[in-house]
Amino acid sequence: MTVTFADLTTMRVGGPIGRLMVAETSAQAVEAAREADAAGDPLLVMGGGSNLVVGDTGWEGTVIRMASGEFDVAGDRVVAAAGVDWDRLVRASIEAGLAGLEALSGIPGSVGGTPVQNVGAFGTLTSDLLESISVYDRETRTVDRWTPDRCGFGSHRQSVFKHSDRWLVLEVTFRLRRGSQSKPIEYAELAHKLGIEVAGTAPVTDVREAVMALRRNKRMVLDPDDHDTWSVGSFFINPVLAEVPVRASECPQYFDIKGTKLSAGWLIHRAGFPPGYGTQWGNGAVALSSRHALAVTNRGGATTADIMKFAAHIREGVEACFDIRLGPECDLVNCSF
Ligand SMILES: Cc1cc2nc3c(=O)[nH]c(=O)nc-3n(C[C@H](O)[C@H](O)[C@H](O)COP(=O)(O)OP(=O)(O)OC[C@H]3O[C@@H](n4cnc5c(N)ncnc54)[C@H](O)[C@@H]3O)c2cc1C
């Protein structure tokens, strides 16, 4: 039976996969990449498919799905293969008496996917805790261990891996902290949920519970029965601008090393697209999540073409209102809007 991207991604759209290689170990992933490259076969690497939208025509070449599930806790270090389920690792690190990853609870996808867009939530970024990454370089055909300074982190959700297919992330090492208390919680919504002051601390188990509750409320934890979670999380990226247009001056603004970061969710909502928008638009197969204006969701039966059409509609509305052009946060392969 032909496997499609609709079967393997959280947005549940996308066409057939030419040749699927499920890599149970890093060695298998490297071998599969070397084989595909030697044969001149186009190669796409994926983990949990939670930040990936592929066109309805699919991918004619090889897809390597990272399924290497080994991880190890040693002292204050956690070493995990790329295919490990991210939230499984977060939970295990807390159970092993380590603090650091708790604010990143409940994020779908694989360990190997986290450095690609420097995954973050509630004031914590992957790059804050990363010690090294083992990487296969398709150009030099070698495996190397990188420190975070080579990864191009800095500006919002960026890394050298994000717009390149040159490297396979094979294994990630996090340096955490022995202890049961969190770092100071600077994120007001989370502090409020925990019943503490901003910059206060809390037991990491409580932080995980609070984060999961906040995420569930925003439909940001995968649930196959809930179309609000048939998404890639935030579809649009928060724009980083050298200059904020006057029309957008009321939008929440944050520092970014490349300029000023604006809230895409605020722009979308204020441009006339509140959470839930879309069920009455087009064929109704795509809509914003009922709890989150940034999440484009598949209401069931959507195609990638439907998703692209809807995303273009939102982008045009925001551009007309604020003179700001939104781009995707997820990886779009063989499709665009
Ligand atoms: C409901 C929901 C909530 C979310 N919440 C958040 C959130 O709070 N914060 C956040 O930052 N993100 C969030 N996301 C986005 C997503 O979960 C993360 O980006 C995740 O890290 C993607 O991992 P993945 O394994 O699913 O990657 P995939 O979707 O499989 O791939 C994404 C990209 O990474 C590349 N890639 C994946 N694995 C590797 C590898 N081993 N080596 C090289 N390249 C690789 C792929 O080629 C692709 O370009 C959310 C998504 C959903 C569906």
The ligand as an SDF file (V2000), in Angstrom:
LIG
                    3D

 53 58  0  0  0  0  0  0  0  0999 V2000
   -0.2190   20.8240   17.9440 C   0  0  0  0  0  0  0  0  0  0  0  0
    1.1890   21.3520   17.6980 C   0  0  0  0  0  0  0  0  0  0  0  0
    1.8060   22.1710   18.6370 C   0  0  0  0  0  0  0  0  0  0  0  0
    3.1080   22.6710   18.4210 C   0  0  0  0  0  0  0  0  0  0  0  0
    3.6710   23.4750   19.3560 N   0  0  0  0  0  0  0  0  0  0  0  0
    4.9170   23.9730   19.1630 C   0  0  0  0  0  0  0  0  0  0  0  0
    5.5240   24.8380   20.1360 C   0  0  0  0  0  0  0  0  0  0  0  0
    4.9670   25.1200   21.1990 O   0  0  0  0  0  0  0  0  0  0  0  0
    6.7540   25.3370   19.8680 N   0  0  0  0  0  0  0  0  0  0  0  0
    7.4220   25.0330   18.7140 C   0  0  0  0  0  0  0  0  0  0  0  0
    8.5430   25.5360   18.5290 O   0  0  0  0  0  0  0  0  0  0  0  0
    6.8810   24.2060   17.7880 N   0  0  0  0  0  0  0  0  0  0  0  0
    5.6570   23.6730   17.9770 C   0  0  0  0  0  0  0  0  0  0  0  0
    5.0960   22.8410   17.0380 N   0  0  0  0  0  0  0  0  0  0  0  0
    5.8430   22.5220   15.8110 C   0  0  0  0  0  0  0  0  0  0  0  0
    6.5850   21.1470   15.8480 C   0  0  0  0  0  0  0  0  0  0  0  0
    6.0640   20.3300   16.8320 O   0  0  0  0  0  0  0  0  0  0  0  0
    8.0770   21.3040   16.0660 C   0  0  0  0  0  0  0  0  0  0  0  0
    8.6450   22.1010   15.0790 O   0  0  0  0  0  0  0  0  0  0  0  0
    8.8050   19.9250   16.0680 C   0  0  0  0  0  0  0  0  0  0  0  0
   10.0770   20.0720   16.6050 O   0  0  0  0  0  0  0  0  0  0  0  0
    8.9200   19.3100   14.6850 C   0  0  0  0  0  0  0  0  0  0  0  0
    9.5360   18.0480   14.8260 O   0  0  0  0  0  0  0  0  0  0  0  0
    9.1930   16.8680   13.8540 P   0  0  0  0  0  0  0  0  0  0  0  0
   10.0350   15.7120   14.2460 O   0  0  0  0  0  0  0  0  0  0  0  0
    7.7400   16.6210   13.8190 O   0  0  0  0  0  0  0  0  0  0  0  0
    9.6960   17.4840   12.4760 O   0  0  0  0  0  0  0  0  0  0  0  0
    9.0850   17.2210   11.0180 P   0  0  0  0  0  0  0  0  0  0  0  0
    7.7650   17.8900   10.9180 O   0  0  0  0  0  0  0  0  0  0  0  0
    9.1390   15.7920   10.6790 O   0  0  0  0  0  0  0  0  0  0  0  0
   10.1220   18.0280   10.1290 O   0  0  0  0  0  0  0  0  0  0  0  0
   10.1710   19.4260   10.2090 C   0  0  0  0  0  0  0  0  0  0  0  0
   11.4250   19.9290    9.4820 C   0  0  0  0  0  0  0  0  0  0  0  0
   12.5830   19.4490   10.1540 O   0  0  0  0  0  0  0  0  0  0  0  0
   13.3600   18.6190    9.2890 C   0  0  0  0  0  0  0  0  0  0  0  0
   13.8470   17.5090   10.1130 N   0  0  0  0  0  0  0  0  0  0  0  0
   13.1290   16.7410   10.9780 C   0  0  0  0  0  0  0  0  0  0  0  0
   13.9330   15.8540   11.5890 N   0  0  0  0  0  0  0  0  0  0  0  0
   15.1760   16.0730   11.0930 C   0  0  0  0  0  0  0  0  0  0  0  0
   16.4520   15.4650   11.3270 C   0  0  0  0  0  0  0  0  0  0  0  0
   16.6110   14.4710   12.1880 N   0  0  0  0  0  0  0  0  0  0  0  0
   17.5070   15.9450   10.6450 N   0  0  0  0  0  0  0  0  0  0  0  0
   17.3690   16.9810    9.7620 C   0  0  0  0  0  0  0  0  0  0  0  0
   16.2040   17.5790    9.4970 N   0  0  0  0  0  0  0  0  0  0  0  0
   15.1220   17.1340   10.1600 C   0  0  0  0  0  0  0  0  0  0  0  0
   12.4290   18.1670    8.1830 C   0  0  0  0  0  0  0  0  0  0  0  0
   13.1240   17.9070    6.9900 O   0  0  0  0  0  0  0  0  0  0  0  0
   11.5360   19.3850    8.0550 C   0  0  0  0  0  0  0  0  0  0  0  0
   12.1780   20.3800    7.2930 O   0  0  0  0  0  0  0  0  0  0  0  0
    3.8050   22.3240   17.2320 C   0  0  0  0  0  0  0  0  0  0  0  0
    3.1730   21.4790   16.2940 C   0  0  0  0  0  0  0  0  0  0  0  0
    1.8960   20.9940   16.5220 C   0  0  0  0  0  0  0  0  0  0  0  0
    1.2510   20.0780   15.5140 C   0  0  0  0  0  0  0  0  0  0  0  0
  1  2  1  0
  2  3  1  0
  2 52  2  0
  3  4  2  0
  4  5  1  0
  4 50  1  0
  5  6  2  0
  6  7  1  0
  6 13  1  0
  7  8  2  0
  7  9  1  0
  9 10  1  0
 10 11  2  0
 10 12  1  0
 12 13  2  0
 13 14  1  0
 14 15  1  0
 14 50  1  0
 15 16  1  0
 16 17  1  0
 16 18  1  0
 18 19  1  0
 18 20  1  0
 20 21  1  0
 20 22  1  0
 22 23  1  0
 23 24  1  0
 24 25  2  0
 24 26  1  0
 24 27  1  0
 27 28  1  0
 28 29  2  0
 28 30  1  0
 28 31  1  0
 31 32  1  0
 32 33  1  0
 33 34  1  0
 33 48  1  0
 34 35  1  0
 35 36  1  0
 35 46  1  0
 36 37  1  0
 36 45  1  0
 37 38  2  0
 38 39  1  0
 39 40  1  0
 39 45  2  0
 40 41  1  0
 40 42  2  0
 42 43  1  0
 43 44  2  0
 44 45  1  0
 46 47  1  0
 46 48  1  0
 48 49  1  0
 50 51  2  0
 51 52  1  0
 52 53  1  0
M  END
$$$$
